[in-house]
Amino acid sequence: MKAKHDPRHQARILALQSLFEWSFNSIDIKEIIRRNLEDLALQNQSKEAAPEVDSDLANFLIKGSTENLDTIDKIIESCASEWPISQIAKVDLEILRIAIFELYIARNSPPKVAIDEAVELAKEFGGENSSKFVNGVLGTVVKQLMPEVN
């Protein structure tokens, strides 16, 4: 299990929270990020210190996920063909979008790390079967689109 206070893990949580909120309304994603970072800063000033966040990574993941949304969603559609995007739980969908951006498009983390992080997010924030679903879809992404990793 990931260390809950790892700044990179916290960055992925912040990215997930921001993208999840963004998926429900048309508020500017930059405004959502700014507010979420402000909330963390306020928590850090209180008695209950918030964990440190790698805000550069959070911004990178959010920007990359939103700018590559069509490409990412096509990958999800092909690798989870039994699940139309509209039927995937929103939290699972946002976890997949972040992970596919990180794993396949940016390739800024080793595949095992990107998948482990996504599964961990699914365990923390998703439903009962979210972690298995996310792991399965990402395993298919690696198998179909990244044969050099196998």
N, CA, C and O of each residue as an XYZ file, in Angstrom:
600
protein
N       0.837     -1.183      0.000
C       0.000      0.000      0.000
C       0.880      1.244      0.000
O       1.909      1.288      0.675
N       0.469      2.252     -0.761
C       1.241      3.480     -0.875
C       1.246      4.248      0.439
O       0.286      4.218      1.209
N       2.356      4.934      0.669
C       2.411      5.830      1.817
C       1.426      6.964      1.559
O       1.515      7.656      0.545
N       0.494      7.149      2.474
C      -0.577      8.138      2.284
C      -0.040      9.557      2.183
O      -0.708     10.435      1.637
N       1.148      9.785      2.700
C       1.655     11.153      2.714
C       2.740     11.406      1.665
O       3.403     12.443      1.701
N       2.922     10.485      0.748
C       3.866     10.661     -0.339
C       3.381     11.823     -1.218
O       2.246     11.791     -1.694
N       4.220     12.851     -1.445
C       3.784     14.020     -2.218
C       3.283     13.682     -3.630
O       2.385     14.351     -4.142
N       3.851     12.658     -4.254
C       3.404     12.288     -5.607
C       2.036     11.598     -5.554
O       1.197     11.810     -6.430
N       1.817     10.780     -4.534
C       0.501     10.152     -4.360
C      -0.549     11.236     -4.074
O      -1.656     11.204     -4.611
N      -0.184     12.176     -3.232
C      -1.101     13.284     -2.927
C      -1.394     14.113     -4.181
O      -2.501     14.627     -4.339
N      -0.413     14.244     -5.064
C      -0.631     14.965     -6.325
C      -1.676     14.248     -7.177
O      -2.520     14.886     -7.806
N      -1.611     12.936     -7.192
C      -2.595     12.155     -7.960
C      -3.983     12.280     -7.339
O      -4.981     12.333     -8.057
N      -4.050     12.326     -6.016
C      -5.336     12.527     -5.341
C      -5.897     13.904     -5.717
O      -7.074     14.027     -6.056
N      -5.058     14.927     -5.657
C      -5.491     16.281     -6.021
C      -5.958     16.323     -7.477
O      -6.974     16.948     -7.781
N      -5.234     15.669     -8.369
C      -5.628     15.612     -9.773
C      -6.980     14.923     -9.906
O      -7.854     15.399    -10.631
N      -7.154     13.802     -9.209
C      -8.420     13.072     -9.266
C      -9.567     13.935     -8.752
O     -10.617     14.011     -9.390
N      -9.379     14.580     -7.614
C     -10.437     15.427     -7.050
C     -10.799     16.556     -8.002
O     -11.978     16.852     -8.200
N      -9.804     17.178     -8.583
C     -10.043     18.312     -9.484
C     -10.743     17.866    -10.757
O     -11.701     18.504    -11.193
N     -10.275     16.779    -11.356
C     -10.892     16.288    -12.588
C     -12.301     15.754    -12.338
O     -13.186     15.904    -13.181
N     -12.503     15.134    -11.183
C     -13.828     14.632    -10.833
C     -14.822     15.794    -10.749
O     -15.917     15.719    -11.305
N     -14.438     16.859    -10.056
C     -15.306     18.035     -9.956
C     -15.541     18.645    -11.332
O     -16.669     18.999    -11.673
N     -14.488     18.766    -12.115
C     -14.563     19.351    -13.454
C     -15.517     18.558    -14.348
O     -16.195     19.136    -15.197
N     -15.572     17.243    -14.161
C     -16.416     16.397    -15.009
C     -17.909     16.662    -14.798
O     -18.727     16.306    -15.646
N     -18.263     17.279    -13.681
C     -19.672     17.543    -13.385
C     -20.136     18.933    -13.790
O     -21.339     19.180    -13.875
N     -19.216     19.832    -14.039
C     -19.635     21.188    -14.395
C     -18.605     21.840    -15.296
O     -17.555     21.268    -15.588
N     -18.922     23.032    -15.725
C     -18.045     23.694    -16.695
C     -17.144     24.746    -16.056
O     -16.633     25.632    -16.740
N     -16.952     24.645    -14.747
C     -16.030     25.570    -14.085
C     -14.642     25.373    -14.689
O     -14.245     24.251    -15.007
N     -13.925     26.456    -14.841
C     -12.569     26.409    -15.379
C     -11.700     25.507    -14.501
O     -11.641     25.680    -13.283
N     -11.033     24.553    -15.127
C     -10.201     23.603    -14.385
C      -9.116     24.319    -13.581
O      -8.751     23.869    -12.495
N      -8.603     25.426    -14.106
C      -7.563     26.173    -13.377
C      -8.121     26.744    -12.075
O      -7.418     26.802    -11.067
N      -9.383     27.164    -12.100
C     -10.037     27.676    -10.898
C     -10.206     26.565     -9.869
O     -10.007     26.787     -8.675
N     -10.570     25.382    -10.322
C     -10.734     24.234     -9.422
C      -9.395     23.887     -8.767
O      -9.328     23.670     -7.558
N      -8.340     23.838     -9.564
C      -7.006     23.519     -9.031
C      -6.590     24.569     -8.004
O      -6.113     24.234     -6.919
N      -6.773     25.844     -8.354
C      -6.385     26.934     -7.460
C      -7.100     26.788     -6.117
O      -6.473     26.897     -5.063
N      -8.400     26.544     -6.154
C      -9.192     26.399     -4.936
C      -8.744     25.181     -4.131
O      -8.625     25.260     -2.908
N      -8.497     24.064     -4.801
C      -8.062     22.858     -4.087
C      -6.695     23.053     -3.436
O      -6.467     22.581     -2.323
N      -5.786     23.745     -4.122
C      -4.473     24.023     -3.536
C      -4.598     24.994     -2.357
O      -3.896     24.856     -1.355
N      -5.496     25.976     -2.482
C      -5.756     26.902     -1.370
C      -6.283     26.151     -0.149
O      -5.853     26.402      0.977
N      -7.221     25.226     -0.383
C      -7.766     24.419      0.714
C      -6.656     23.635      1.411
O      -6.633     23.547      2.639
N      -5.734     23.063      0.630
C      -4.611     22.326      1.226
C      -3.719     23.255      2.042
O      -3.252     22.882      3.118
N      -3.479     24.469      1.531
C      -2.649     25.429      2.258
C      -3.303     25.796      3.596
O      -2.622     25.921      4.613
N      -4.624     25.964      3.583
C      -5.334     26.264      4.827
C      -5.237     25.100      5.805
O      -5.072     25.309      7.006
N      -5.339     23.874      5.295
C      -5.205     22.702      6.161
C      -3.814     22.646      6.771
O      -3.653     22.256      7.927
N      -2.807     23.037      5.995
C      -1.430     23.011      6.494
C      -1.226     24.010      7.622
O      -0.339     23.833      8.457
N      -2.046     25.065      7.651
C      -1.935     26.072      8.703
C      -2.698     25.662      9.964
O      -2.455     26.202     11.043
N      -3.607     24.720      9.827
C      -4.396     24.293     10.981
C      -3.629     23.235     11.784
O      -2.509     22.863     11.434
N      -4.241     22.770     12.846
C      -3.621     21.746     13.680
C      -3.466     20.431     12.929
O      -2.498     19.698     13.132
N      -4.426     20.143     12.063
C      -4.387     18.910     11.280
C      -3.630     19.189      9.979
O      -4.241     19.474      8.949
N      -2.340     19.107     10.029
C      -1.531     19.434      8.859
C      -1.865     18.508      7.693
O      -1.890     17.285      7.831
N      -2.117     19.118      6.562
C      -2.395     18.351      5.348
C      -1.083     17.790      4.819
O      -0.023     18.373      5.048
N      -1.144     16.680      4.124
C       0.077     16.117      3.561
C       0.643     17.023      2.470
O      -0.083     17.781      1.827
N       1.936     16.925      2.285
C       2.605     17.692      1.237
C       2.183     17.160     -0.126
O       2.016     15.954     -0.306
N       2.013     18.074     -1.092
C       1.569     17.705     -2.439
C       2.591     18.194     -3.462
O       3.068     19.326     -3.383
N       2.918     17.338     -4.412
C       3.746     17.734     -5.548
C       2.824     18.449     -6.534
O       2.274     17.830     -7.446
N       2.660     19.770     -6.338
C       1.688     20.516     -7.145
C       2.084     20.567     -8.621
O       1.213     20.669     -9.485
N       3.369     20.497     -8.919
C       3.790     20.466    -10.325
C       3.278     19.198    -11.004
O       2.793     19.248    -12.134
N       3.387     18.069    -10.317
C       2.881     16.817    -10.876
C       1.366     16.876    -11.023
O       0.828     16.457    -12.048
N       0.672     17.393    -10.011
C      -0.791     17.503    -10.094
C      -1.196     18.332    -11.305
O      -2.072     17.926    -12.069
N      -0.575     19.478    -11.484
C      -0.895     20.335    -12.629
C      -0.582     19.646    -13.956
O      -1.351     19.749    -14.912
N       0.544     18.949    -14.009
C       0.951     18.213    -15.214
C      -0.086     17.151    -15.574
O      -0.479     17.031    -16.735
N      -0.529     16.380    -14.577
C      -1.504     15.317    -14.812
C      -2.854     15.879    -15.246
O      -3.501     15.334    -16.140
N      -3.272     16.958    -14.617
C      -4.564     17.566    -14.955
C      -4.522     18.150    -16.358
O      -5.420     17.918    -17.168
N      -3.475     18.907    -16.635
C      -3.348     19.527    -17.960
C      -3.272     18.451    -19.045
O      -3.956     18.538    -20.064
N      -2.443     17.450    -18.816
C      -2.284     16.387    -19.802
C      -3.553     15.587    -20.013
O      -3.882     15.221    -21.141
N      -4.267     15.315    -18.930
C      -5.515     14.546    -19.032
C      -6.588     15.323    -19.784
O      -7.311     14.751    -20.600
N      -6.699     16.620    -19.517
C      -7.735     17.409    -20.184
C      -7.376     17.699    -21.641
O      -8.249     17.695    -22.509
N      -6.105     17.949    -21.908
C      -5.696     18.261    -23.285
C      -5.715     17.040    -24.197
O      -5.808     17.184    -25.416
N      -5.629     15.857    -23.635
C      -5.614     14.616    -24.427
C      -6.875     13.786    -24.218
O      -6.874     12.576    -24.446
N      -7.943     14.437    -23.786
C      -9.170     13.734    -23.406
C      -9.712     12.830    -24.516
O     -10.055     11.677    -24.257
N      -9.792     13.335    -25.737
C     -10.347     12.522    -26.840
C      -9.511     11.274    -27.086
O     -10.047     10.177    -27.243
N      -8.196     11.449    -27.120
C      -7.294     10.316    -27.339
C      -7.427      9.303    -26.206
O      -7.530      8.100    -26.445
N      -7.425      9.798    -24.983
C      -7.527      8.920    -23.814
C      -8.853      8.155    -23.829
O      -8.885      6.951    -23.574
N      -9.934      8.854    -24.127
C     -11.245      8.196    -24.136
C     -11.334      7.139    -25.233
O     -11.993      6.116    -25.046
N     -10.687      7.366    -26.368
C     -10.658      6.345    -27.422
C      -9.894      5.109    -26.945
O     -10.278      3.982    -27.256
N      -8.829      5.318    -26.201
C      -8.059      4.190    -25.640
C      -8.933      3.417    -24.650
O      -8.951      2.187    -24.661
N      -9.651      4.142    -23.800
C     -10.536      3.478    -22.835
C     -11.601      2.673    -23.576
O     -11.876      1.526    -23.221
N     -12.197      3.273    -24.602
C     -13.233      2.582    -25.378
C     -12.707      1.305    -26.010
O     -13.421      0.304    -26.064
N     -11.467      1.323    -26.489
C     -10.932      0.120    -27.131
C     -10.447     -0.918    -26.122
O     -10.477     -2.116    -26.405
N     -10.006     -0.477    -24.962
C      -9.462     -1.409    -23.970
C     -10.493     -1.859    -22.938
O     -10.231     -2.776    -22.159
N     -11.646     -1.229    -22.928
C     -12.756     -1.633    -22.053
C     -14.018     -1.659    -22.911
O     -15.023     -1.023    -22.594
N     -13.935     -2.411    -24.001
C     -14.989     -2.365    -25.020
C     -16.369     -2.786    -24.507
O     -17.379     -2.397    -25.093
N     -16.435     -3.564    -23.435
C     -17.733     -3.972    -22.890
C     -18.367     -2.855    -22.063
O     -19.531     -2.950    -21.673
N     -17.605     -1.806    -21.800
C     -18.064     -0.710    -20.950
C     -18.067      0.608    -21.709
O     -17.020      1.243    -21.835
N     -19.220      1.035    -22.217
C     -19.269      2.376    -22.821
C     -18.868      3.415    -21.774
O     -19.166      3.258    -20.590
N     -18.202      4.459    -22.208
C     -17.706      5.481    -21.277
C     -18.825      5.998    -20.380
O     -18.601      6.257    -19.198
N     -20.019      6.149    -20.929
C     -21.141      6.682    -20.147
C     -21.548      5.748    -19.005
O     -22.227      6.174    -18.070
N     -21.138      4.482    -19.074
C     -21.511      3.520    -18.030
C     -20.401      3.274    -17.006
O     -20.607      2.556    -16.027
N     -19.232      3.863    -17.228
C     -18.132      3.715    -16.265
C     -18.354      4.729    -15.147
O     -18.643      5.897    -15.406
N     -18.217      4.277    -13.909
C     -18.361      5.185    -12.764
C     -17.411      6.372    -12.953
O     -16.263      6.199    -13.363
N     -17.900      7.571    -12.651
C     -17.111      8.792    -12.895
C     -15.738      8.749    -12.226
O     -14.742      9.149    -12.827
N     -15.684      8.270    -10.996
C     -14.395      8.246    -10.306
C     -13.442      7.276    -11.006
O     -12.259      7.579    -11.164
N     -13.946      6.117    -11.425
C     -13.113      5.147    -12.142
C     -12.632      5.735    -13.468
O     -11.482      5.545    -13.864
N     -13.522      6.446    -14.143
C     -13.174      7.058    -15.426
C     -12.050      8.076    -15.255
O     -11.103      8.098    -16.042
N     -12.153      8.912    -14.237
C     -11.112      9.927    -14.026
C      -9.792      9.283    -13.617
O      -8.726      9.755    -14.014
N      -9.849      8.216    -12.832
C      -8.628      7.484    -12.464
C      -7.986      6.916    -13.731
O      -6.774      7.019    -13.916
N      -8.797      6.321    -14.596
C      -8.268      5.766    -15.847
C      -7.667      6.853    -16.723
O      -6.607      6.654    -17.316
N      -8.324      7.991    -16.810
C      -7.808      9.087    -17.646
C      -6.441      9.549    -17.161
O      -5.523      9.735    -17.960
N      -6.307      9.732    -15.854
C      -5.013     10.151    -15.298
C      -3.955      9.085    -15.572
O      -2.855      9.398    -16.026
N      -4.288      7.844    -15.297
C      -3.324      6.745    -15.447
C      -2.913      6.548    -16.901
O      -1.735      6.329    -17.183
N      -3.864      6.621    -17.825
C      -3.518      6.436    -19.245
C      -2.672      7.590    -19.742
O      -1.759      7.391    -20.543
N      -2.967      8.802    -19.275
C      -2.100      9.923    -19.639
C      -0.682      9.660    -19.129
O       0.288      9.788    -19.876
N      -0.574      9.298    -17.866
C       0.735      9.105    -17.245
C       1.476      7.901    -17.835
O       2.678      7.963    -18.096
N       0.750      6.825    -18.037
C       1.317      5.553    -18.483
C       1.680      5.567    -19.965
O       2.790      5.189    -20.339
N       0.748      6.000    -20.801
C       0.884      5.813    -22.246
C       1.278      7.087    -23.003
O       2.096      7.033    -23.921
N       0.702      8.224    -22.622
C       0.977      9.443    -23.381
C       2.247     10.131    -22.874
O       3.182     10.346    -23.646
N       2.288     10.473    -21.595
C       3.460     11.173    -21.049
C       4.632     10.231    -20.820
O       5.791     10.607    -20.996
N       4.316      9.007    -20.425
C       5.338      8.004    -20.097
C       6.366      8.570    -19.116
O       7.573      8.382    -19.265
N       5.838      9.272    -18.102
C       6.715      9.911    -17.118
C       6.927      9.058    -15.867
O       7.677      9.444    -14.971
N       6.271      7.911    -15.808
C       6.450      6.980    -14.689
C       6.567      5.581    -15.266
O       6.001      5.297    -16.322
N       7.291      4.708    -14.590
C       7.319      3.310    -15.045
C       5.886      2.761    -15.049
O       5.093      3.113    -14.175
N       5.547      1.905    -16.018
C       4.183      1.368    -16.095
C       3.689      0.780    -14.774
O       2.542      1.005    -14.388
N       4.548      0.027    -14.077
C       4.132     -0.586    -12.804
C       3.721      0.485    -11.793
O       2.742      0.309    -11.067
N       4.456      1.582    -11.741
C       4.143      2.665    -10.798
C       2.809      3.314    -11.162
O       1.959      3.519    -10.296
N       2.626      3.635    -12.442
C       1.383      4.275    -12.875
C       0.174      3.382    -12.583
O      -0.861      3.865    -12.123
N       0.306      2.094    -12.846
C      -0.799      1.161    -12.599
C      -1.036      0.997    -11.099
O      -2.180      1.035    -10.647
N       0.026      0.815    -10.330
C      -0.122      0.671     -8.875
C      -0.794      1.900     -8.261
O      -1.663      1.770     -7.399
N      -0.395      3.075     -8.702
C      -0.992      4.315     -8.190
C      -2.481      4.381     -8.532
O      -3.300      4.756     -7.693
N      -2.824      4.017     -9.764
C      -4.226      4.049    -10.186
C      -5.058      3.055     -9.380
O      -6.169      3.374     -8.956
N      -4.530      1.870     -9.172
C      -5.240      0.853     -8.387
C      -5.427      1.344     -6.950
O      -6.482      1.141     -6.349
N      -4.411      1.981     -6.417
C      -4.493      2.518     -5.056
C      -5.580      3.597     -4.966
O      -6.351      3.622     -4.006
N      -5.641      4.483     -5.958
C      -6.693      5.509     -5.987
C      -8.070      4.856     -6.064
O      -9.011      5.296     -5.404
N      -8.180      3.809     -6.870
C      -9.454      3.103     -7.010
C      -9.873      2.470     -5.681
O     -11.055      2.470     -5.337
N      -8.906      1.933     -4.939
C      -9.208      1.355     -3.625
C      -9.661      2.436     -2.645
O     -10.574      2.217     -1.849
N      -9.016      3.607     -2.707
C      -9.319      4.698     -1.781
C     -10.642      5.391     -2.084
O     -11.381      5.754     -1.169
N     -10.943      5.576     -3.386
C     -12.055      6.440     -3.758
C     -13.156      5.760     -4.574
O     -14.248      6.310     -4.717
N     -12.882      4.587     -5.102
C     -13.854      3.924     -5.963
C     -14.758      2.971     -5.211
O     -14.771      2.924     -3.981
N     -15.506      2.222     -5.981
C     -16.426      1.241     -5.422
C     -15.729     -0.076     -5.124
O     -14.506     -0.189     -5.200
N     -16.530     -1.049     -4.788
C     -16.032     -2.354     -4.364
C     -15.144     -3.030     -5.415
O     -14.133     -3.643     -5.072
N     -15.516     -2.920     -6.679
C     -14.769     -3.587     -7.751
C     -13.899     -2.644     -8.574
O     -13.324     -3.052     -9.583
N     -13.800     -1.394     -8.151
C     -13.063     -0.391     -8.931
C     -11.608     -0.769     -9.175
O     -11.105     -0.628    -10.290
N     -10.934     -1.247     -8.136
C      -9.501     -1.536     -8.290
C      -9.271     -2.650     -9.303
O      -8.326     -2.589    -10.090
N     -10.132     -3.670     -9.289
C     -10.000     -4.758    -10.269
C     -10.276     -4.256    -11.679
O      -9.572     -4.619    -12.622
N     -11.304     -3.418    -11.824
C     -11.661     -2.858    -13.127
C     -10.516     -2.002    -13.675
O     -10.096     -2.181    -14.818
N     -10.019     -1.080    -12.861
C      -8.926     -0.188    -13.276
C      -7.687     -1.004    -13.633
O      -7.053     -0.752    -14.658
N      -7.340     -1.974    -12.803
C      -6.179     -2.819    -13.073
C      -6.346     -3.574    -14.398
O      -5.405     -3.670    -15.186
N      -7.541     -4.104    -14.635
C      -7.795     -4.841    -15.872
C      -7.686     -3.972    -17.111
O      -7.068     -4.368    -18.099
N      -8.281     -2.792    -17.065
C      -8.225     -1.886    -18.222
C      -6.783     -1.461    -18.481
O      -6.333     -1.471    -19.626
N      -6.061     -1.091    -17.438
C      -4.676     -0.644    -17.621
C      -3.775     -1.796    -18.078
O      -2.838     -1.584    -18.848
N      -4.057     -3.007    -17.607
C      -3.314     -4.171    -18.087
C      -3.527     -4.373    -19.585
O      -2.594     -4.717    -20.311
N      -4.752     -4.157    -20.040
C      -5.058     -4.260    -21.464
C      -4.352     -3.159    -22.255
O      -3.857     -3.407    -23.355
N      -4.304     -1.952    -21.705
C      -3.588     -0.847    -22.374
C      -2.136     -1.249    -22.600
O      -1.604     -1.095    -23.700
N      -1.501     -1.764    -21.556
C      -0.094     -2.170    -21.672
C       0.057     -3.293    -22.696
O       0.939     -3.244    -23.553
N      -0.800     -4.293    -22.605
C      -0.713     -5.453    -23.496
C      -0.921     -5.055    -24.967
O      -0.181     -5.499    -25.844
N      -1.932     -4.219    -25.226
C      -2.287     -3.873    -26.610
C      -1.447     -2.743    -27.188
O      -1.097     -2.771    -28.368
N      -1.119     -1.745    -26.363
C      -0.493     -0.532    -26.897
C       0.982     -0.378    -26.548
O       1.672      0.466    -27.120
N       1.462     -1.183    -25.620
C       2.843     -1.047    -25.175
C       3.544     -2.403    -25.142
O       4.031     -2.820    -24.090
N       3.601     -3.090    -26.272
C       4.172     -4.443    -26.262
C       5.634     -4.479    -25.794
O       6.118     -5.517    -25.345
N       6.322     -3.359    -25.899
C       7.723     -3.329    -25.468
C       7.863     -3.502    -23.965
O       8.940     -3.847    -23.479
N       6.775     -3.265    -23.216
C       6.793     -3.391    -21.766
C       6.660     -4.842    -21.338
O       7.206     -5.236    -20.307
N       5.933     -5.652    -22.125
C       5.677     -7.059    -21.771
C       6.910     -7.911    -21.865
O       6.853     -9.111    -21.600
